[in-house]
Amino acid sequence: MSEAPGIGDSPEIAEIRSAVRQLCGRYGEDYWLALDRERGYPTEFVRELTDAGFLTVLIPEEYGGAGLGVREAAVVMEEVCRSGAHAGACHAQMYVMGSVLRHGSEAQKKQYLPAIAAGDLRLQSFGVTEPTTGTDTTSLKTVARRDGDVYRINGQKVWISRIEHSDLMVLLARTTPRDQVKKKTEGLSAFIVDVQAALGNGLTVRPIESMINHHSCELFFDDLEVPRENLLGEEGQGFKVILDGMNAERILIAAECVGDGLYFIDKASAYATGREVFGRPIGQNQGVQFPIARCYAEVQAAGLMVEKAARLFDAGVPCGAEANMAKMLASEASWHAGDVCMQTHGGFAFAKEYHIERKFRETRLYQIAPISTNLILSYIGEHVLKMPRSF
Ligand SMILES: Cc1cc2nc3c(=O)[nH]c(=O)nc-3n(C[C@H](O)[C@H](O)[C@H](O)COP(=O)(O)OP(=O)(O)OC[C@H]3O[C@@H](n4cnc5c(N)ncnc54)[C@H](O)[C@@H]3O)c2cc1C
């Protein structure tokens, strides 16, 4: 197996890595292939990951979690992906929960976090993207109107993942029209929605048939009532609530891409060593060997940026640039490694039983979601390099 990146694991991180690897080893790649075929959800896997405390590492000990940092959480996600699993089924719980932790009232934290840590409540879903506004989040059209003790929600969302397998969703909606606020980021509010109570009572969910098994859905809100106490953070400041969770999300997704990249490299180097054509291993040809070696270097370099971003995040210092760069570099490195892995396997890469085509589809997502490469470049260009704003 190729080396994981990072400047050497601490004993605690090495222990987490080894325990997650063991747990994932009990769910072979055929398990993930079967789920991919039937659009199934890995209920047992998510349960075991939660019971072992790995999905709740970021929840502080006082609320029943492990109270560890994003660095430890990143190692969990890296190992999950490296095993051949599809982390998309569960990763969101880690970072959506962060919004409740940082912006929730004491009552909300007490109500939700211990139950999430115990695995009794699933907070797997967050609703931001809309069909007509996409990346331009502050233009979103879903509205939440105050009516006595409730907010009434009307509008539509798209690509909202795992909602069918979640008890709660953090939802972003506009509470003050855009033309009545000074800054376009104001006037948006975040809500904790009880999904089970909402279904059929103002919330309609329609699954989207898609390229990967990500359980993404369209949502339709028709006068959905959300109690006032479910407002997360201050009214009008929801963009901050969501944004705050985004750095953690980017670092964790980047860690998944590092795991995917190492998965592809392990598979490609093993196949290149074992497969003989023209009387010798194909990996003896440098035209086959060098692309794999290059991918290894790219994944290792991206891994160091993930490590840097995670350390900054855990130290509580700004890490927007590093989190974005980690996400961009790692998603490109994993995609590149997937492509090289496909090429190395020749025609067999297309056979589902080799599993590569599934991972190839899954890792492609990360150049588009949760934020596309162009938007990251625009962040670096404008916020880090101070070049002119384009939007
Ligand atoms: C499988 C899947 C799961 C998802 N899960 C969730 C979820 O759980 N919750 C959620 O809220 N969302 C989710 N999303 C949505 C995802 O975050 C968006 O698809 C993503 O942010 C891009 O938005 P868009 O698809 O509307 O693309 P658009 O905003 O329409 O952009 C299309 C393309 O144009 C480019 N572009 C747009 N504007 C500019 C510009 N100014 N300069 C340069 N390039 C630009 C973009 O980079 C992109 O490549 C998911 C998406 C997928 C595919």
The ligand as an ORCA input file, in Angstrom:
! r2SCAN-3c Opt
* xyz 0 1
  C     -24.205     14.746     -6.498
  C     -24.416     16.137     -5.966
  C     -24.693     16.309     -4.617
  C     -24.935     17.599     -4.115
  N     -25.318     17.744     -2.801
  C     -25.731     18.970     -2.364
  C     -26.289     19.131     -1.047
  O     -26.388     18.177     -0.276
  N     -26.725     20.374     -0.681
  C     -26.649     21.452     -1.504
  O     -27.058     22.531     -1.111
  N     -26.119     21.333     -2.753
  C     -25.670     20.120     -3.205
  N     -25.148     19.975     -4.469
  C     -25.113     21.146     -5.357
  C     -23.690     21.631     -5.640
  O     -23.177     22.304     -4.518
  C     -23.777     22.519     -6.892
  O     -24.064     21.671     -7.989
  C     -22.519     23.286     -7.127
  O     -22.328     24.241     -6.111
  C     -22.538     24.010     -8.484
  O     -23.747     24.698     -8.652
  P     -24.615     24.506    -10.005
  O     -24.737     23.039    -10.236
  O     -25.863     25.260     -9.894
  O     -23.700     25.110    -11.120
  P     -23.697     26.643    -11.755
  O     -23.708     27.588    -10.619
  O     -24.853     26.666    -12.693
  O     -22.359     26.612    -12.491
  C     -22.142     25.819    -13.679
  C     -20.687     25.951    -14.085
  O     -20.404     27.333    -14.394
  C     -19.287     27.772    -13.627
  N     -19.520     29.174    -13.207
  C     -20.665     29.728    -12.719
  N     -20.469     31.037    -12.445
  C     -19.190     31.307    -12.753
  C     -18.382     32.486    -12.684
  N     -18.882     33.662    -12.230
  N     -17.101     32.414    -13.101
  C     -16.584     31.251    -13.560
  N     -17.298     30.096    -13.643
  C     -18.589     30.126    -13.240
  C     -19.211     26.863    -12.419
  O     -17.878     26.783    -11.975
  C     -19.720     25.531    -12.973
  O     -18.657     24.775    -13.496
  C     -24.841     18.715     -4.976
  C     -24.525     18.524     -6.341
  C     -24.322     17.261     -6.831
  C     -24.032     17.095     -8.301
*
